[in-house]
Amino acid sequence: MKRHLDTMHTLSRQYWQYLACGLWQASCKGEENEQADMDQEGWSLPLEMLSSWYCSFSKCCETGDCRVTNNITGLESDLNRRLHGQHLARKVILRAVRGFLQRPQPEKALALSFHGWSGTGKNFVARMIADHLYRDGLKSECVKVFISLFHFPHPVYLDSYKVQLKKQIGETVKLCEQALFIFDEAEKLHTDLLDTIKPCMDHYDSIGQVDYRRSIFLFLSNSGGNTINEVALDFWRAGRAREEITMDYLEQPLRTELKEAPGTAFAHSHLLEENLIDFFVPFLPLEFHHVKLCARDAFVVQGLPYTETALDEVARMMVFVPKDKRLFSAQGCKSVSQRINYILP
């Protein structure tokens, strides 16, 4: 019996070494002799079969380094536990992403545009989506992040930026069919750049033999924040709970502000004119108790003990508006984790 168990253990180890060597070349170092013995003994299997078996657990792209996990259950859990004060964003994003991924063949790429004040959770949610759709999160070969003033700072080089952007998006989709593109500070993007990627988000089977319909585009913008905040303030003045705010109160006013706002890329791009943005996602301004929840999370992440007094102290360090009511945090939850350092002994 022991002999049979030893044989099975050896076979399992050898098959794993064979698979690991094929997928990660670095794991072959120092094991060439064992690999040769394995092949001579007739225990080798076609690498394609082993690779297919491994990739059945998570989708692989051609290079084998962009695992698509699509963990919607994990995304839902994180949105519920870690995103504070954003019942609308949580609901719209989860339904949009889940519905898109469940479709065997979408008609077009998914395009979501996040709007609201700084610190309300737009980047936080974009990172969360990347973490749950891809094994390596933002580091995945399938995910590309563009920051307007960092990647496209000089208008004089606009033509060059357009060529580079189009090329990088195309190459990413060729590598990984389900690609994620995040555009931060989207309101500062030049209209020509938005129009350059417009065909990738339209209802085309393919463009230059590249199919973009399984791609996801996220646009993060501070624009529209005034409209969102006014609606939230109106509900507070009327004595109504913010959870009663629905998309019916926000979607059309938000679209109107984006179209009429001077100097914003969306106002003049074809994305808005041709209704290629699937959902405009509002991020509401955060109140005092939401900031306390962010402070609690920051303490937990840093492995520090906390008290209600400590959470109150951190929240009181933030700037709240309007000044006479101190209702909404002007910075959202931004810099909360840094402010913890000021109250530590």
DRENRO-697657 format. One record per residue (C-alpha): residue in one letter; x, y, z. Coordinates in steps of 0.25 Angstrom, whole numbers, plus 2048, in hexadecimal, padded with zeros to 3 digits. Example, Ala and Ser with C-alpha at 12.3 -4.5 7.8 and 13.67 -1.06 7.14 Angstrom:
+------+------+-------+-----+
| rest | east | north |  up |
+------+------+-------+-----+
|    a |  831 |   7EE | 81F |
|    s |  837 |   7FC | 81D |
+------+------+-------+-----+
This chain:
+------+------+-------+-----+
| rest | east | north |  up |
+------+------+-------+-----+
|    m |  800 |   800 | 800 |
|    k |  80B |   80A | 804 |
|    r |  812 |   807 | 7F7 |
|    h |  806 |   80B | 7EF |
|    l |  804 |   817 | 7F7 |
|    d |  813 |   81B | 7F4 |
|    t |  811 |   819 | 7E5 |
|    m |  805 |   822 | 7E5 |
|    h |  80C |   82C | 7ED |
|    t |  818 |   82C | 7E3 |
|    l |  80E |   82C | 7D7 |
|    s |  807 |   838 | 7DC |
|    r |  814 |   840 | 7DF |
|    q |  819 |   83D | 7D1 |
|    y |  80D |   841 | 7CA |
|    w |  80C |   84E | 7D2 |
|    q |  81B |   851 | 7CF |
|    y |  818 |   84E | 7C0 |
|    l |  80D |   858 | 7C1 |
|    a |  814 |   862 | 7C9 |
|    c |  820 |   862 | 7BF |
|    g |  817 |   864 | 7B3 |
|    l |  810 |   870 | 7B9 |
|    w |  81B |   876 | 7C1 |
|    q |  829 |   874 | 7BB |
|    a |  830 |   879 | 7C8 |
|    s |  82B |   86D | 7CF |
|    c |  833 |   864 | 7C6 |
|    k |  840 |   868 | 7CC |
|    g |  847 |   85D | 7D2 |
|    e |  83D |   853 | 7CE |
|    e |  842 |   84F | 7C0 |
|    n |  846 |   841 | 7C4 |
|    e |  839 |   83E | 7CB |
|    q |  832 |   843 | 7BF |
|    a |  83A |   83A | 7B5 |
|    d |  838 |   82E | 7BE |
|    m |  829 |   831 | 7BE |
|    d |  828 |   831 | 7AF |
|    q |  831 |   825 | 7AD |
|    e |  828 |   81D | 7B7 |
|    g |  81C |   820 | 7AE |
|    w |  814 |   828 | 7B8 |
|    s |  814 |   835 | 7B0 |
|    l |  807 |   83B | 7AB |
|    p |  805 |   846 | 7A0 |
|    l |  808 |   853 | 7A5 |
|    e |  7FB |   858 | 79E |
|    m |  7F3 |   84F | 7A6 |
|    l |  7F9 |   852 | 7B3 |
|    s |  7F8 |   861 | 7B0 |
|    s |  7E9 |   860 | 7AC |
|    w |  7E7 |   858 | 7B9 |
|    y |  7ED |   864 | 7C1 |
|    c |  7E6 |   86F | 7BA |
|    s |  7D8 |   868 | 7BC |
|    f |  7D9 |   86E | 7CA |
|    s |  7DB |   87C | 7C5 |
|    k |  7DB |   882 | 7B7 |
|    c |  7E9 |   884 | 7B1 |
|    c |  7EE |   88D | 7A6 |
|    e |  7F9 |   889 | 79C |
|    t |  805 |   88C | 7A5 |
|    g |  7FF |   885 | 7B1 |
|    d |  800 |   890 | 7BA |
|    c |  7F3 |   897 | 7BA |
|    r |  7E9 |   88F | 7C2 |
|    v |  7DB |   893 | 7C1 |
|    t |  7D4 |   88F | 7CE |
|    n |  7C7 |   897 | 7CD |
|    n |  7C4 |   895 | 7DC |
|    i |  7B6 |   89C | 7DC |
|    t |  7B3 |   896 | 7EA |
|    g |  7C0 |   89D | 7EF |
|    l |  7BD |   8AA | 7E9 |
|    e |  7AF |   8AA | 7EF |
|    s |  7B4 |   8A7 | 7FC |
|    d |  7BF |   8B2 | 7FC |
|    l |  7B5 |   8BC | 7F7 |
|    n |  7AC |   8B9 | 802 |
|    r |  7B7 |   8B9 | 80D |
|    r |  7C1 |   8C4 | 809 |
|    l |  7B9 |   8CE | 800 |
|    h |  7B2 |   8D7 | 80A |
|    g |  7A7 |   8E1 | 807 |
|    q |  7A5 |   8DD | 7F8 |
|    h |  799 |   8D5 | 7F7 |
|    l |  796 |   8D9 | 7E8 |
|    a |  7A4 |   8D7 | 7E4 |
|    r |  7A4 |   8C9 | 7EA |
|    k |  797 |   8C5 | 7E4 |
|    v |  79A |   8CA | 7D6 |
|    i |  7A8 |   8C5 | 7D5 |
|    l |  7A5 |   8B7 | 7D9 |
|    r |  799 |   8B5 | 7D0 |
|    a |  7A1 |   8BB | 7C4 |
|    v |  7AD |   8B3 | 7C6 |
|    r |  7A6 |   8A6 | 7C9 |
|    g |  79C |   8A7 | 7BE |
|    f |  7A8 |   8AB | 7B4 |
|    l |  7B0 |   89F | 7B8 |
|    q |  7A4 |   895 | 7B7 |
|    r |  7A1 |   898 | 7A9 |
|    p |  7A8 |   88E | 79F |
|    q |  7AA |   899 | 795 |
|    p |  7A8 |   8A8 | 799 |
|    e |  7A3 |   8B1 | 78E |
|    k |  7AE |   8BB | 792 |
|    a |  7B8 |   8BE | 79D |
|    l |  7B3 |   8C2 | 7AA |
|    a |  7B6 |   8D1 | 7AD |
|    l |  7B3 |   8D6 | 7BB |
|    s |  7B6 |   8E5 | 7BF |
|    f |  7B8 |   8E8 | 7CE |
|    h |  7B5 |   8F6 | 7D3 |
|    g |  7B6 |   8FD | 7E0 |
|    w |  7BF |   905 | 7EA |
|    s |  7CD |   900 | 7EC |
|    g |  7CE |   8F6 | 7F7 |
|    t |  7C0 |   8F0 | 7F6 |
|    g |  7C5 |   8E2 | 7F1 |
|    k |  7C7 |   8E3 | 7E1 |
|    n |  7D5 |   8DE | 7E1 |
|    f |  7D3 |   8D5 | 7EC |
|    v |  7C8 |   8CE | 7E5 |
|    a |  7D0 |   8CD | 7D8 |
|    r |  7DB |   8C6 | 7DF |
|    m |  7D1 |   8BD | 7E6 |
|    i |  7CB |   8B9 | 7D8 |
|    a |  7D9 |   8B6 | 7D3 |
|    d |  7DD |   8AE | 7DF |
|    h |  7D0 |   8A5 | 7DD |
|    l |  7D0 |   8A3 | 7CE |
|    y |  7DF |   8A0 | 7CD |
|    r |  7E9 |   898 | 7D5 |
|    d |  7F4 |   8A3 | 7D5 |
|    g |  7EA |   8AF | 7D7 |
|    l |  7F0 |   8BC | 7D2 |
|    k |  7FD |   8B5 | 7CF |
|    s |  7F6 |   8AB | 7C5 |
|    e |  7FA |   8AC | 7B6 |
|    c |  7EB |   8AD | 7B3 |
|    v |  7EA |   8BA | 7BB |
|    k |  7EF |   8C8 | 7B6 |
|    v |  7ED |   8D5 | 7BE |
|    f |  7EE |   8E2 | 7B8 |
|    i |  7EF |   8EF | 7C0 |
|    s |  7EC |   8FB | 7B8 |
|    l |  7F6 |   905 | 7BC |
|    f |  801 |   8FB | 7BE |
|    h |  800 |   8F3 | 7B1 |
|    f |  7FB |   8FE | 7A8 |
|    p |  801 |   90B | 7AE |
|    h |  804 |   913 | 7A2 |
|    p |  7FA |   917 | 797 |
|    v |  805 |   919 | 78D |
|    y |  807 |   90A | 78D |
|    l |  7F8 |   907 | 78B |
|    d |  7FA |   900 | 77E |
|    s |  805 |   8F7 | 784 |
|    y |  7FC |   8F4 | 790 |
|    k |  7F1 |   8F0 | 787 |
|    v |  7FA |   8E6 | 77F |
|    q |  800 |   8E0 | 78C |
|    l |  7F2 |   8DF | 793 |
|    k |  7EC |   8D8 | 788 |
|    k |  7F8 |   8CE | 786 |
|    q |  7F8 |   8CB | 795 |
|    i |  7E9 |   8C8 | 796 |
|    g |  7EA |   8BF | 789 |
|    e |  7F6 |   8B8 | 78E |
|    t |  7F0 |   8B5 | 79C |
|    v |  7E3 |   8B0 | 796 |
|    k |  7EB |   8A7 | 78C |
|    l |  7F2 |   8A1 | 798 |
|    c |  7E6 |   8A0 | 7A1 |
|    e |  7D8 |   89F | 79C |
|    q |  7D2 |   8A5 | 7A9 |
|    a |  7DA |   8B1 | 7AB |
|    l |  7D8 |   8BC | 7B5 |
|    f |  7DB |   8CB | 7B2 |
|    i |  7DB |   8D5 | 7BD |
|    f |  7DB |   8E4 | 7BA |
|    d |  7DD |   8ED | 7C6 |
|    e |  7DB |   8FC | 7C6 |
|    a |  7D2 |   8F9 | 7BA |
|    e |  7CD |   907 | 7BA |
|    k |  7DB |   90C | 7B6 |
|    l |  7DC |   903 | 7AA |
|    h |  7DD |   90A | 79D |
|    t |  7D0 |   908 | 794 |
|    d |  7D9 |   902 | 789 |
|    l |  7DE |   8F7 | 792 |
|    l |  7D0 |   8F3 | 796 |
|    d |  7CC |   8F3 | 788 |
|    t |  7D8 |   8EA | 784 |
|    i |  7D3 |   8DF | 78D |
|    k |  7C4 |   8E1 | 78A |
|    p |  7C5 |   8D6 | 77F |
|    c |  7C9 |   8CC | 78A |
|    m |  7BD |   8CF | 791 |
|    d |  7B3 |   8CF | 786 |
|    h |  7AA |   8C4 | 780 |
|    y |  7B5 |   8BE | 777 |
|    d |  7B8 |   8AF | 775 |
|    s |  7C6 |   8B2 | 773 |
|    i |  7D0 |   8BD | 770 |
|    g |  7DC |   8B9 | 768 |
|    q |  7D9 |   8AB | 76C |
|    v |  7D9 |   8AE | 77A |
|    d |  7CC |   8AC | 782 |
|    y |  7CA |   8B6 | 78E |
|    r |  7BC |   8B1 | 792 |
|    r |  7C1 |   8AA | 79E |
|    s |  7C9 |   8B6 | 7A3 |
|    i |  7C6 |   8BF | 7AF |
|    f |  7C8 |   8CE | 7AF |
|    l |  7C8 |   8D6 | 7BD |
|    f |  7C8 |   8E5 | 7BD |
|    l |  7CA |   8EC | 7CA |
|    s |  7C7 |   8FA | 7CB |
|    n |  7C4 |   905 | 7D5 |
|    s |  7BB |   90C | 7CC |
|    g |  7AC |   90B | 7CF |
|    g |  7AF |   90C | 7DE |
|    n |  7A7 |   919 | 7E0 |
|    t |  79B |   913 | 7DA |
|    i |  79C |   906 | 7E3 |
|    n |  79F |   90E | 7EF |
|    e |  793 |   918 | 7ED |
|    v |  78A |   90C | 7EC |
|    a |  78F |   906 | 7F9 |
|    l |  78E |   913 | 800 |
|    d |  780 |   915 | 7FB |
|    f |  77C |   907 | 802 |
|    w |  783 |   90B | 80F |
|    r |  77B |   918 | 80F |
|    a |  76E |   911 | 80D |
|    g |  771 |   907 | 818 |
|    r |  772 |   8FB | 80F |
|    a |  77D |   8F0 | 810 |
|    r |  788 |   8F0 | 805 |
|    e |  784 |   8E2 | 803 |
|    e |  777 |   8E7 | 7FD |
|    i |  77F |   8ED | 7F1 |
|    t |  77E |   8E5 | 7E5 |
|    m |  783 |   8E7 | 7D7 |
|    d |  776 |   8ED | 7D2 |
|    y |  77B |   8FA | 7DA |
|    l |  789 |   8FA | 7D5 |
|    e |  78B |   8F4 | 7C7 |
|    q |  785 |   8FF | 7BE |
|    p |  78A |   90A | 7C6 |
|    l |  798 |   904 | 7C6 |
|    r |  797 |   902 | 7B7 |
|    t |  793 |   911 | 7B5 |
|    e |  79E |   916 | 7BE |
|    l |  7A8 |   90E | 7B6 |
|    k |  7A3 |   913 | 7A9 |
|    e |  7A3 |   921 | 7AD |
|    a |  7AF |   922 | 7B6 |
|    p |  7B9 |   92B | 7AF |
|    g |  7C7 |   925 | 7AC |
|    t |  7C4 |   917 | 7AF |
|    a |  7C7 |   90C | 7A5 |
|    f |  7BA |   905 | 7A6 |
|    a |  7B2 |   911 | 7A2 |
|    h |  7B8 |   911 | 794 |
|    s |  7BB |   902 | 792 |
|    h |  7B4 |   8F8 | 789 |
|    l |  7B3 |   8EF | 796 |
|    l |  7A8 |   8F7 | 79B |
|    e |  7A1 |   8FB | 78E |
|    e |  7A0 |   8ED | 78A |
|    n |  79C |   8E7 | 797 |
|    l |  7A8 |   8DE | 798 |
|    i |  7A9 |   8E0 | 7A7 |
|    d |  7A1 |   8D5 | 7AD |
|    f |  79F |   8DA | 7BB |
|    f |  7A3 |   8E7 | 7C2 |
|    v |  7A6 |   8E3 | 7D0 |
|    p |  7A4 |   8EE | 7DB |
|    f |  7AC |   8ED | 7E8 |
|    l |  7A5 |   8F5 | 7F3 |
|    p |  7AD |   8FE | 7FC |
|    l |  7B1 |   8F8 | 809 |
|    e |  7AB |   8FB | 817 |
|    f |  7B2 |   8FB | 825 |
|    h |  7AE |   8ED | 828 |
|    h |  7B3 |   8E8 | 81A |
|    v |  7C1 |   8EE | 81D |
|    k |  7C1 |   8E7 | 82B |
|    l |  7BF |   8DA | 823 |
|    c |  7CB |   8DD | 81A |
|    a |  7D3 |   8E0 | 826 |
|    r |  7CF |   8D3 | 82C |
|    d |  7D3 |   8CC | 820 |
|    a |  7E1 |   8D3 | 81F |
|    f |  7E4 |   8CF | 82E |
|    v |  7E1 |   8C0 | 82A |
|    v |  7E9 |   8C1 | 81E |
|    q |  7F5 |   8C6 | 826 |
|    g |  7F3 |   8BC | 831 |
|    l |  7F0 |   8C6 | 83B |
|    p |  7E6 |   8C6 | 847 |
|    y |  7DC |   8D1 | 847 |
|    t |  7D1 |   8D7 | 84F |
|    e |  7C4 |   8DF | 84C |
|    t |  7CB |   8EB | 852 |
|    a |  7D7 |   8E9 | 848 |
|    l |  7CD |   8E8 | 83C |
|    d |  7C6 |   8F5 | 840 |
|    e |  7D3 |   8FC | 841 |
|    v |  7D8 |   8F8 | 834 |
|    a |  7CB |   8FC | 82D |
|    r |  7CB |   909 | 834 |
|    m |  7D8 |   90C | 82E |
|    m |  7D1 |   90C | 820 |
|    v |  7CB |   919 | 819 |
|    f |  7BC |   918 | 818 |
|    v |  7B3 |   921 | 810 |
|    p |  7AA |   929 | 810 |
|    k |  7B2 |   930 | 81B |
|    d |  7A5 |   933 | 823 |
|    k |  7A0 |   925 | 823 |
|    r |  7AD |   91D | 821 |
|    l |  7A5 |   912 | 81A |
|    f |  7AE |   90D | 80F |
|    s |  7BD |   909 | 80F |
|    a |  7C4 |   912 | 805 |
|    q |  7CF |   908 | 803 |
|    g |  7C6 |   8FC | 804 |
|    c |  7CF |   8F1 | 80B |
|    k |  7DC |   8F6 | 804 |
|    s |  7E7 |   8F7 | 80E |
|    v |  7E0 |   8F0 | 819 |
|    s |  7EB |   8E6 | 81B |
|    q |  7F6 |   8F0 | 81C |
|    r |  7EE |   8F8 | 826 |
|    i |  7EE |   8EC | 82F |
|    n |  7FD |   8EE | 831 |
|    y |  7FA |   8FC | 838 |
|    i |  7F2 |   8F5 | 843 |
|    l |  7FB |   8E9 | 846 |
|    p |  803 |   8EA | 853 |
+------+------+-------+-----+
